Amino acid sequence: MATCEHLSETGDPAPKTPEGCEECLAVGGRWVHLRRCLECGHIGCCDSSPGKHATKHFHDTSHPVVQSYERGEDWRWCFVDSQMG
């Protein structure tokens, strides 16, 4: 399997809303797990959450890689290549 170039070129931006999903916090929503965009630091909720804001952020911005924003997890996911890193 080829290596995903997006995963190898990620940054480490500070989280914009370290306390939770930016959109859920704004509307009083809830989340299951959190993801951090490795291009801009957006914190969004996972696809198991009602809002699916991390995926929506990708569709709105084309920022390709998120990282788990859960304690003890450090995996990354590229939306473009559907690869985990």
C-alpha positions in Angstrom: 0.0 0.0 0.0 1.3 3.4 -0.9 2.1 5.9 1.8 -0.4 8.8 2.0 1.4 12.1 1.3 -1.1 14.0 3.4 -0.3 12.0 6.6 3.4 12.6 6.1 2.9 16.4 5.7 0.7 17.2 8.7 1.3 20.0 11.1 0.6 20.3 14.8 -1.7 23.3 15.3 -3.1 24.3 18.6 -6.7 23.3 19.2 -9.1 26.1 18.6 -11.6 24.9 21.2 -9.7 22.6 23.6 -12.9 22.0 25.6 -14.8 20.3 22.8 -16.4 20.4 19.4 -16.6 23.9 18.1 -20.0 23.6 16.5 -21.6 21.5 19.2 -20.4 24.0 21.9 -22.0 26.9 19.8 -25.4 25.2 19.7 -25.5 23.2 22.9 -25.0 19.9 21.0 -23.2 16.7 22.2 -20.4 14.6 20.9 -19.1 11.0 21.3 -15.4 11.5 20.3 -13.4 14.4 19.2 -11.0 15.0 16.2 -8.5 17.8 15.7 -7.8 19.1 12.1 -4.0 19.0 11.6 -4.1 21.9 9.3 -6.0 24.5 11.3 -6.7 23.1 14.8 -10.5 22.9 14.4 -12.0 20.5 16.9 -14.9 18.6 15.6 -17.0 15.6 16.6 -16.6 12.1 15.1 -19.1 10.4 12.7 -20.6 8.5 15.7 -21.7 11.9 17.0 -25.0 13.5 15.9 -23.3 16.5 14.2 -20.4 14.7 12.5 -18.6 18.0 12.5 -15.1 16.7 11.8 -16.2 15.3 8.5 -18.3 18.4 7.7 -15.2 20.5 8.3 -13.2 18.4 5.8 -16.0 18.9 3.2 -16.1 22.6 3.8 -12.4 23.2 3.8 -10.7 20.3 2.1 -8.3 20.0 5.1 -7.3 16.3 4.6 -6.1 15.0 8.0 -7.6 14.8 11.5 -6.1 13.3 14.6 -8.0 11.7 17.5 -8.4 14.3 20.2 -9.1 11.7 22.8 -6.8 11.1 25.8 -4.3 8.3 25.1 -5.0 8.1 21.4 -2.7 9.6 18.7 -3.9 8.0 15.4 -4.5 10.2 12.4 -7.0 9.8 9.5 -6.7 11.1 5.9 -10.1 11.8 4.4 -8.7 12.1 0.9 -6.9 8.8 0.8 -9.0 6.9 3.4 -5.8 5.9 5.2 -5.0 5.8 8.9 -1.6 6.8 10.1 
